[in-house]
Amino acid sequence: MQRLVASSTGARAALCPRYTTSPFFFTRSLRTAAETVPQSPIRVFRAVDDVRKWRKPQMINYRSVGLVPTMGALHEGHLALIRAAARENHHVVVSIYVNPAQFGVKEDLSSYPVTWETDIAALAKLDRELADDGGNLGRISAVFAPTTPEIYPSGFPGQAIDSKGSFVTITPVAEVLEGASRPTFFRGVATVCMKLFNIVQPEKVYFGQKDVQQTVVIRRMVKDLMVPTEVVICPTEREADGLAMASRNVYLGTRRREVAIVLNTALRAAENAYRAGRTDRASVLGAAQDVCDMMLRAQRDMKPSERVLFEIDYISLADPDSLQEVDTIDVAKGAVLSGAVRMLPVEEPQNGEDLGHSGGPAVRLIDNIILPPKST
C-alpha cells in the first residue's frame, strides 16, 4: 500500500497549520475507501462516512464490533487489547490517530513516534494469528486512520486551556493527578473518544489498566453521558523487569531504559507495605519514596557520562472511584497507587550511544498498581 501523504512540511501545514505531524493529513481527493492492509483482508478507512457505511450492515446483522483506540506506535500492550476484543466480538476496529488535543501547548507533538508501516504489518501478522486460533469470535476487520480535519470538521480548536470549541470535559476526576500536570490532556482524551465512539458505534471498547486515570475518565463519561458502549479494562502489559509497555518507551535509549523501572519498583514497595498490613498514607507512600530517594542518590554518585537523572512528578494513593487522595486506605474498597516520573535527557552522551527516538528528549512515564480490597 502506498502512503498518500503530503509531499512536504509546507503542504501539510497548508492542510492544518501547526498540527501536521500525524501521517494521516490526506486531502479528500486522495482518500480511498478501497484501501487495505498489504497481505491482509483488513480494510483501512480514512473518512467517517466510509466507517459508517461499513458499520451499518454489521448492526443490521447483529454482528458485534469491538474498538481499540490507539495513537499508533503499537506495542504488545496494544496487541493484547486487540486479542481481547477478538475473543468477544465478531469484528475488531483499531483506530490509529495521533490526537493533537492530547498534547499541551509546550509538549512536542512533532517528536511523537509515527510508525505506520510497522503498525499495519503488526496488525496483519496478528490477524493471521487470530484466524488460526479457534477460540476467537472474530478478527481485525478495519483500521480507522483519519485526518485531523476529518476528526475536527469545524477546525482544530487548539491546545490552550482557554481554547474555544466543542469539547467533552469530565470533572473533577480529570483535574487531579495527570490532569493537574496536564490540564488539557483529559479534555482531549474524552473529546476524541466520544467522537470515535460515535463514529464506530462499538458494543465494547478496550483500554489498558496502565492509563488508570484515563479508564476512570472514560467510564465516567460513558456512564454520565449514557453512551451505549461497554468499557473493558485489560491488565497492564509489562516488560520482564516490570516496566509498563508504552509507546513513549522508544524515547528512552539504552541507558535510561535501565533506570526507568524506578517508578514500578517504588510502587511495588508501597504495595508490599499494604500487603504487610499498613493502611496509613505515610507508611504506604513512604515505602515508595524511600525507593526513589535511594535510586536517585545512587545515580547522582555516578559520573555524568554514566548516570541517569529523573524527577518524580507525583506518587498518589487514591480512592478507586473518585481518584481523590486518601489518608487511610479503606480495606473494604482498596485503593489506587499511581505515579509519574520524568526521565531527564542524558547529560553527557557517550560515543555511539543509543539515546532513543528523537535524540532522547525528556520522557514522562506513568504507572499504577491496584490495591485490592481485603476481607475484614
C-alpha distance (Angstrom), angle and dihedral (degrees) to the residues before:
residue distance angle dihedral
M1 . . .
Q2 3.76 . .
R3 3.79 116.1 .
L4 3.79 107.3 -125.0
V5 3.77 99.1 -154.0
A6 3.77 131.1 147.5
S7 3.79 110.3 -85.0
S8 3.79 97.8 -130.1
T9 3.77 143.2 20.4
G10 3.76 89.1 -109.1
A11 3.79 92.2 54.9
R12 3.79 91.1 50.2
A13 3.78 91.0 48.4
A14 3.79 89.9 54.2
L15 3.79 88.9 58.7
C16 3.78 96.8 48.9
P17 3.83 116.8 -2.8
R18 3.81 116.0 -134.6
Y19 3.81 93.9 -1.8
T20 3.78 104.2 73.9
T21 3.77 107.0 115.9
S22 3.79 97.6 101.3
P23 3.83 112.9 96.7
F24 3.78 89.1 -132.8
F25 3.81 103.1 76.0
F26 3.80 94.9 126.8
T27 3.77 126.3 161.2
R28 3.77 114.7 -124.3
S29 3.79 91.3 -111.3
L30 3.81 91.5 58.5
R31 3.81 97.9 50.4
T32 3.75 119.1 99.8
A33 3.77 129.1 -170.3
A34 3.81 90.1 -155.3
E35 3.80 94.3 67.5
T36 3.80 116.2 123.3
V37 3.78 136.5 -178.9
P38 3.84 109.4 -96.3
Q39 3.82 114.6 -96.7
S40 3.79 90.0 5.0
P41 3.82 140.4 88.0
I42 3.82 89.7 -130.8
R43 3.78 110.5 124.8
V44 3.80 122.2 -140.7
F45 3.78 117.3 -143.8
R46 3.79 123.8 -167.6
A47 3.81 100.1 171.9
V48 3.79 131.5 64.4
D49 3.82 91.8 -135.0
D50 3.80 91.7 55.5
V51 3.82 91.9 52.9
R52 3.78 91.0 50.1
K53 3.80 92.7 49.2
W54 3.80 89.3 52.1
R55 3.82 92.9 44.7
K56 3.80 98.7 51.0
P57 3.85 98.7 71.8
Q58 3.82 90.6 45.8
M59 3.79 88.2 58.0
I60 3.81 93.2 46.0
N61 3.82 90.6 50.3
Y62 3.82 93.4 45.8
R63 3.80 92.8 -116.1
S64 3.80 110.3 155.1
V65 3.79 122.2 -131.5
G66 3.81 126.8 -153.2
L67 3.81 120.7 -162.4
V68 3.80 126.3 -151.2
P69 3.83 109.2 -170.7
T70 3.83 115.1 -154.8
M71 3.79 141.2 161.4
G72 3.79 91.3 -139.7
A73 3.82 125.6 -111.6
L74 3.79 84.7 109.5
H75 3.78 120.2 -153.8
E76 3.79 135.9 173.2
G77 3.79 91.1 -77.8
H78 3.81 90.2 62.0
L79 3.79 91.7 45.2
A80 3.81 90.6 52.7
L81 3.81 89.0 55.7
I82 3.79 90.4 50.5
R83 3.81 91.3 50.1
A84 3.81 89.6 52.1
A85 3.80 90.5 49.6
A86 3.82 91.9 49.4
R87 3.80 91.3 53.3
E88 3.79 91.8 56.5
N89 3.82 106.5 31.5
H90 3.78 139.1 54.4
H91 3.81 91.3 -135.5
V92 3.81 132.6 26.7
V93 3.81 122.1 -156.1
V94 3.82 118.3 -165.7
S95 3.79 115.8 -162.6
I96 3.80 118.3 -153.4
Y97 3.77 112.6 -169.8
V98 3.80 130.5 138.3
N99 3.78 98.6 -141.8
P100 3.83 110.9 -150.4
A101 3.81 90.3 -160.1
Q102 3.81 88.9 70.2
F103 3.81 91.1 63.2
G104 3.78 123.5 77.7
V105 3.79 123.3 -129.1
K106 3.82 90.9 -99.2
E107 3.82 95.9 41.4
D108 3.79 116.6 101.8
L109 3.78 105.7 -120.0
S110 3.81 90.1 172.7
S111 3.82 92.4 67.0
Y112 3.81 95.7 54.3
P113 3.83 108.2 119.0
V114 3.81 113.8 -101.2
T115 3.82 110.6 -165.9
W116 3.81 105.5 161.0
E117 3.82 98.1 152.1
T118 3.80 92.6 46.4
D119 3.80 91.4 45.6
I120 3.80 96.7 52.4
A121 3.80 90.8 43.8
A122 3.81 89.1 54.4
L123 3.80 90.6 48.7
A124 3.80 92.3 49.8
K125 3.81 90.8 50.1
L126 3.79 92.3 47.4
D127 3.80 92.0 48.2
R128 3.81 90.3 55.6
E129 3.81 88.7 51.5
L130 3.79 90.7 49.9
A131 3.80 90.3 51.2
D132 3.82 90.1 55.8
D133 3.81 93.4 47.8
G134 3.78 110.1 86.1
G135 3.79 91.8 -163.4
N136 3.78 94.6 73.8
L137 3.78 125.3 94.4
G138 3.80 92.7 -156.3
R139 3.80 148.8 -6.6
I140 3.80 139.9 -129.7
S141 3.78 105.4 -64.3
A142 3.78 102.9 171.1
V143 3.78 148.0 6.6
F144 3.79 116.4 -145.7
A145 3.82 108.2 -154.5
P146 3.80 106.7 166.6
T147 3.77 132.8 179.3
T148 3.76 121.6 -113.7
P149 3.84 91.6 -112.2
E150 3.81 87.1 54.2
I151 3.79 92.9 52.6
Y152 3.81 94.2 40.5
P153 3.83 103.2 37.2
S154 3.83 93.4 172.6
G155 3.79 90.7 50.8
F156 3.79 129.9 -83.8
P157 3.81 105.2 -70.5
G158 3.79 96.8 -148.7
Q159 3.77 138.3 -110.8
A160 3.80 101.4 -92.9
I161 3.79 119.8 113.3
D162 3.80 91.4 -118.8
S163 3.82 95.5 45.7
K164 3.79 114.7 140.9
G165 3.78 119.1 -130.2
S166 3.79 146.4 86.2
F167 3.79 109.0 -48.6
V168 3.79 140.2 164.7
T169 3.80 109.7 -137.8
I170 3.81 122.0 -174.9
T171 3.80 113.9 -167.0
P172 2.96 147.7 -138.9
V173 3.81 93.9 2.8
A174 3.81 91.6 58.2
E175 3.81 93.3 52.4
V176 3.81 99.1 66.4
L177 3.83 133.3 69.1
E178 3.82 106.4 -2.6
G179 3.79 89.3 11.1
A180 3.80 91.4 59.1
S181 3.80 91.3 55.2
R182 3.81 96.3 36.3
P183 3.82 106.2 30.8
T184 3.82 97.1 -177.8
F185 3.80 97.6 39.9
F186 3.80 100.8 92.1
R187 3.77 91.5 40.1
G188 3.79 85.7 60.4
V189 3.80 92.7 44.5
A190 3.80 95.3 48.7
T191 3.80 93.3 44.3
V192 3.79 96.4 50.4
C193 3.81 92.7 42.2
M194 3.79 91.4 52.3
K195 3.80 88.8 50.9
L196 3.82 92.0 49.0
F197 3.81 91.6 47.2
N198 3.81 90.5 51.0
I199 3.81 92.4 47.4
V200 3.81 100.1 45.1
Q201 3.83 98.0 27.2
P202 3.81 93.3 -154.0
E203 3.77 123.8 -170.4
K204 3.80 87.8 -141.1
V205 3.81 136.2 18.1
Y206 3.79 124.0 -159.6
F207 3.81 128.7 -143.0
G208 3.80 134.0 167.8
Q209 3.79 124.0 -114.4
K210 3.82 90.9 -128.6
D211 3.80 89.7 81.2
V212 3.79 91.9 52.3
Q213 3.80 97.0 163.7
Q214 3.79 90.3 49.7
T215 3.81 89.5 54.5
V216 3.80 91.1 51.7
V217 3.82 91.9 47.8
I218 3.81 93.1 48.7
R219 3.80 93.2 46.3
R220 3.81 90.2 49.9
M221 3.81 90.8 48.4
V222 3.80 92.8 50.1
K223 3.81 91.5 47.5
D224 3.80 98.6 43.8
L225 3.81 96.8 41.3
M226 3.82 92.3 41.1
V227 3.79 96.2 -124.5
P228 3.85 109.8 179.1
T229 3.80 93.8 -130.7
E230 3.80 131.1 106.4
V231 3.81 114.7 -132.9
V232 3.82 112.0 -141.6
I233 3.81 118.1 -164.3
C234 3.81 117.4 -158.2
P235 3.82 126.7 -163.6
T236 3.80 120.2 -90.8
E237 3.79 113.4 -93.3
R238 3.79 112.0 -135.3
E239 3.76 140.6 -169.1
A240 3.82 117.5 -114.5
D241 3.83 91.4 -92.9
G242 3.81 93.4 50.9
L243 3.81 101.2 -98.9
A244 3.80 109.5 145.6
M245 3.80 111.4 -117.9
A246 3.79 111.8 -112.2
S247 3.78 137.1 158.4
R248 3.81 89.1 -121.6
N249 3.82 91.7 62.6
V250 3.82 88.8 84.8
Y251 3.82 87.7 73.7
L252 3.80 93.0 62.5
G253 3.78 105.4 77.5
T254 3.80 123.2 -161.5
R255 3.80 101.5 -62.8
R256 3.79 98.7 45.4
R257 3.80 91.5 41.3
E258 3.81 89.8 66.4
V259 3.81 92.3 54.6
A260 3.81 96.5 38.8
I261 3.82 90.1 88.7
V262 3.82 88.8 75.4
L263 3.80 93.5 98.7
N264 3.79 96.1 48.6
T265 3.82 90.5 44.8
A266 3.80 90.3 52.3
L267 3.81 93.4 47.7
R268 3.81 90.5 49.0
A269 3.80 89.8 54.1
A270 3.81 89.5 53.0
E271 3.79 90.1 47.6
N272 3.79 90.3 52.8
A273 3.80 90.2 52.5
Y274 3.81 89.7 54.6
R275 3.80 92.2 47.2
A276 3.81 88.1 51.6
G277 3.78 89.4 59.0
R278 3.81 103.3 -93.6
T279 3.79 114.1 136.1
D280 3.81 103.4 162.4
R281 3.79 117.8 103.8
A282 3.80 95.6 -126.0
S283 3.81 93.8 56.4
V284 3.80 97.4 42.0
L285 3.80 98.0 44.7
G286 3.78 91.5 35.0
A287 3.80 89.4 64.5
A288 3.81 89.6 54.3
Q289 3.80 93.6 46.1
D290 3.81 91.3 51.5
V291 3.81 90.3 57.2
C292 3.80 92.2 49.3
D293 3.80 92.8 48.1
M294 3.80 92.7 48.1
M295 3.81 94.0 49.4
L296 3.80 92.9 45.5
R297 3.83 92.3 50.4
A298 3.79 89.8 50.8
Q299 3.80 91.4 52.9
R300 3.79 94.1 46.1
D301 3.80 89.9 54.6
M302 3.82 89.6 60.2
K303 3.80 128.4 83.4
P304 3.83 116.9 -89.7
S305 3.81 88.3 -116.2
E306 3.82 89.7 59.6
R307 3.79 108.6 29.3
V308 3.79 135.6 87.1
L309 3.79 121.3 -148.0
F310 3.77 125.5 -158.7
E311 3.79 141.1 175.6
I312 3.79 125.4 -140.0
D313 3.80 108.5 -135.2
Y314 3.79 94.8 -171.8
I315 3.79 144.3 -32.9
S316 3.77 112.3 -152.6
L317 3.78 138.0 -162.9
A318 3.78 106.3 -166.5
D319 3.78 146.4 165.4
P320 3.83 109.2 -92.3
D321 3.81 94.0 -130.6
S322 3.79 105.1 39.2
L323 3.84 100.6 20.8
Q324 3.80 88.3 -135.4
E325 3.79 113.5 147.9
V326 3.81 116.7 -98.5
D327 3.81 130.2 -153.8
T328 3.79 92.9 -156.4
I329 3.79 128.8 24.6
D330 3.78 113.9 -118.1
V331 3.81 98.3 -137.1
A332 3.81 90.2 -156.4
K333 3.84 89.1 63.2
G334 3.79 104.7 25.3
A335 3.80 119.6 -150.3
V336 3.78 145.6 -113.2
L337 3.78 120.0 -106.1
S338 3.79 110.9 -161.9
G339 3.75 140.9 156.0
A340 3.76 149.0 167.7
V341 3.79 129.6 -137.7
R342 3.79 129.0 -169.5
M343 3.78 112.7 -143.9
L344 3.80 106.0 -152.3
P345 3.82 122.9 -139.9
V346 3.79 116.9 -88.7
E347 3.82 108.4 -89.4
E348 3.79 100.3 -149.2
P349 3.82 113.8 16.5
Q350 3.78 116.7 -151.7
N351 3.79 121.0 -130.4
G352 3.79 109.9 -76.0
E353 3.80 93.0 0.3
D354 3.81 118.0 160.4
L355 3.79 102.6 -120.9
G356 3.79 95.5 174.6
H357 3.79 135.6 -114.7
S358 3.82 116.5 -19.3
G359 3.80 91.9 9.4
G360 3.79 95.8 -60.0
P361 3.81 107.1 -71.9
A362 3.78 121.5 -174.3
V363 3.81 108.7 -63.6
R364 3.79 125.4 -152.3
L365 3.81 112.2 -152.5
I366 3.80 127.2 -172.6
D367 3.79 133.0 -165.8
N368 3.79 140.7 162.9
I369 3.77 144.4 -169.3
I370 3.80 124.8 -152.4
L371 3.80 112.4 -134.4
P372 3.80 104.4 -148.4
P373 3.80 124.7 -137.0
K374 3.79 117.7 -95.1
S375 3.75 126.4 -140.0
T376 3.80 111.9 -112.8
